[in-house]
Every structure is written in structure tokens, then in C-alpha cells.
């Protein structure tokens, strides 16, 4: 087998073993995430933090388990304006000792007023957060990134993370019931540096027969403006 000229990490996160959190454990996660939401520095004054959230499948990496979350509420973004729907999003992470109870819970939260309900052209609803750095030889590195979201395409069955056309993680879609399977969590290297041109993640949805049905970059690609449009 020839030497790999680009030995960046692939499939480094543990697969989800429990799927969507539920029961008392979900209640514990909710309490931690609500606290994080209350600490968002620029959260609009008067925002009511919901009592329940949409949870995503867990993934484990670098000694921690990561469980993303999202929930909608209403807020007045501009002073004197009308209430509008915002999404609170983020994650709870913890250490899971072998044979022991979860410990060292940490939560992170933020909000956005750009939501899927206002964007009917979306095929994937994605959030992401850098959770670490991979260091390679000769200054090469990548941002280890937690990516989570929902498929907005009915026939989707699984999701992959692609870095410069190389699959670096994949996950089936999860839900409380098989008919509601639309959620995913990935942990993958992004913003790969010093392997030539920088490379960035793309998220792709697939049917059970291996047909690609949606593709989304984590970055907005600015289209060049022609002189006639300026």
C-alpha cells in the first residue's frame, strides 16, 4: 500500500451508541443547556428559554461525549420591533468513565434568527462548532469540528462529511422513531491547512441506495460580481 501524502484524520469519533437522549438523562442535559442559554451575552432581553429542546445523537471524541441541542423561542431582536422566532443552539459535553456515571458536564449555547422555517430552499439545516485542533507534521493542522443538523429532504438515510472529496466521517440519520429519522451528528476535521490549498468541509445526504440528495458547505461561497451588476 503506497504512502499517504495527506494523512489527516478520518473516522476518529466513536459512533453513536445511544441515539437521541431521553428520560431522566435528557432532563439532566436540559438543565445544563438551559443554564448555558441564560449566559448568552447578547441574548435579547426578555427572551423566554424553553423547557425542552431537540436533542441530537451523541458522538465521542478526545475523551468527551458531545450531544448537540436546539430549541426555538421568540425574542424582540430590534428595540421596538415585533417578536420573531429565534433558535437557541449548542451542545452539552461530558466525560463518560467506563462503567461509571457521566461527570464534568459542560454546555455551550448561542442563538440565531436565521432559521429553516424562513428558508424553504434549504435541504440541510446545519450548525457547527470547533471543539479542538488536530496537529500534523510541518505545521499542518485542521480544526476538529462538531457538526449537527437535520435533513430537510425526505428520502435521506445517512450523512457524510467530505474534506476535499475524501469522506472523513459518516452517520445514519436518527429520530425518536424510525419514521422521524432526520437528525445527525458528525465530528470531522475542517479548515485543513498546509497541504497545498486549504480544504473545507462539505456535508452530503444520501439515500439508502447511495444516491446523493443534498450537499451543503459550512461556508457561504461568495459569487464574483460582474461589472454589469456593480
N, C-alpha and C positions, 0 to 999 in steps of 0.2 A: 504494500500500500504506500503510495507516494507521501512525502512530507506535506502537511497542510500549511500553506503560505499565509493563511488568515485564521489562526487558532483562537477565535473569540468564543465566548461561552454559548452553549446551546443546550436546551432542556436541563437547566440547572435547578429549577424549582421542583419540589415534591408535588405530585399530582394531588388534586382534591380527594380526600378520603371520606368526607362527611357531607359534602354538598352545601345546601342552604342551611344556615343556623336556624334553630327553632327552640321552643320551650324555654326553660329557665336560663339556658346559656345565652339565647338570643336576648333575654331580658337583661342579663349582665352586660352584654355588648351594647345594648341600647343605652343603659345608664352611662357608660363610659363615653359613648359617642355624643349623647346629649350634653355632657359636660364640655366636650370639645367644641360643640356648636356654640355654646354660650360664651366661649372665649374668643370667637372670631372677632378680630379687632374692628373691622369695618362693617359688621352685621348691622343692617338698618335698625334704628331704634324702634322698639315695639314689636319686632318680629317674634311670632309665637313658634317655638321649637316643637315639632310634632312629637307624639308619644310613641310612634312606631316608625320603622324605616324598612326600606327594601334592602335585604342582605344578599351578598354575592358569595359564590363558593370560595372556600379558604384555599390559600396556597402557602407553602412553607419554603423559606429560603434564608440562609445565613443565620440559622438558629432561632428564627422567629416565624410565627404564623401570622399571616396577613389576611384580614377579612374586610373587604370594602363595603360601603353602605351609601345609600342615597335616600332622600325624602323631600317631598315638596311641601311648601307652605306659602303664605302670602306676605308681602312686605311692601312698604312705600319706599321706592328707590330714590325718587326725587322729592325734595321738600314741596309739599302742597299738591303732589301728584296723587293719582289713584293707586290703590293696592294692585300689585301684579304678582304672578306666580314666580317664585324662585325655587331653585333646587339646592338643598344642602347636601354636600357630598364629601367623602373622605374615607377613612378606614380606622379599624382598631387592630392593633397587633399585640402579640403576647408571646411568652415563652411557654412551650409545652414539654415539660420534662417527661422522659419515658416512664410510664407507669405512675405519673404524678398529676397534680392539678395544675391548670393554667396559672401563670404568675406574670408579674411585671407588665400589666396592661398599659398600653399607650394608645392614645387616639389623636387623630388629626382631622380637622374639618375646614371647609371653605364653602362659599356659595356662588351661584351664578344665576343670572336672569336669562341666559340663553338655553332654552330647553327644547326637547324633542317635539313637544306639542305645538310649538310655534314654527317648526321646520319640517313640513311634510315631505320634503325631498330627501331627508336623511334616511340612510339604510342601516347605520350603526350609530348608537349613542354611546360615546366613549369618554372616559375620564382617565387621567394618568397622574402618577406622582413618582419622582425619583426617590429611591429608597437606599441607594448605595452606589459604589463605584467599583468597576472591575478594572484592575491594572494589569496590563500585559507588558511584554518586553519593549525596550527602547521607547518609552513614553506612550505606548499605545494604551488606550483606555476606552471604556464605554460606561454610560450611565445605566445602572441596573434600575429598571422601571417597572412599577406595578401598574398594570393596565386592566381596567374593568369596564363592563358596559352591558348593553342589551342589543340583541339583534332586533331590527325593525323589519326584517324580511321573514315571512312565514316559513319558507322551506329550508331555512338554515338549520344545520345539525351540529356543526363544530366550527371552531375558530382557530386561526393560526396567526402567529406574529412572524413577520418576514423582515429580515435585515439584509438589504442588498440582494434580494431574491433567494436568500437562504432562510429556511424555516428554523427559528430559534426557540419556539415554544408552541404548544397547541393545547386545546382544551375542548371537551364536549360542552354543549350548552346545558345549563341546569335550570330547574324551577322546582316549586313545591310539588308539582305533578308533571308527568312526562309531557302532557299536552301544553304545559306552560313553560317549557324549556326555552328560555331566551337569554339567560344571563351567563356571563363568563368572567374569569379572572386569569390574567397572564402575568408572568414575571420574566422579563427579557432584557437583553442589552439594547441600548438605544444610543444614538449620537456617537457612533463608533469613530474614533479619531486615529490619525496617523497610519492608516492602511491605504494610502492614496486619498481619493476623495472621501469626505465624511459620508457616512451612511446612516439612514434614519429609518425607524420602524414603520411598517405598514401592517394594518390589521385586515385580515381577509376572512370572510364567512364562506362556508362550504355546505353543500347538501350531503346527505348520506351516501350519495353515489359519486362524490368527489368533484362536483361541479361548483366552480366559484360563482357566488351570487351577489357578493358585495365586497368592496375594498375601500379602506379609509386610511389616510395618513394621520399621524399625530400632529402634523404641522399644516398650517394653511400655506398653500403654494401660491405666491403672488404671480399673476399672469402679466407679462410685459404689456405696456400700454403703447399702442401705435400712435404716431404723430397726429393722425386724424382724430383720435379720441381725446387728446390732451386739450 
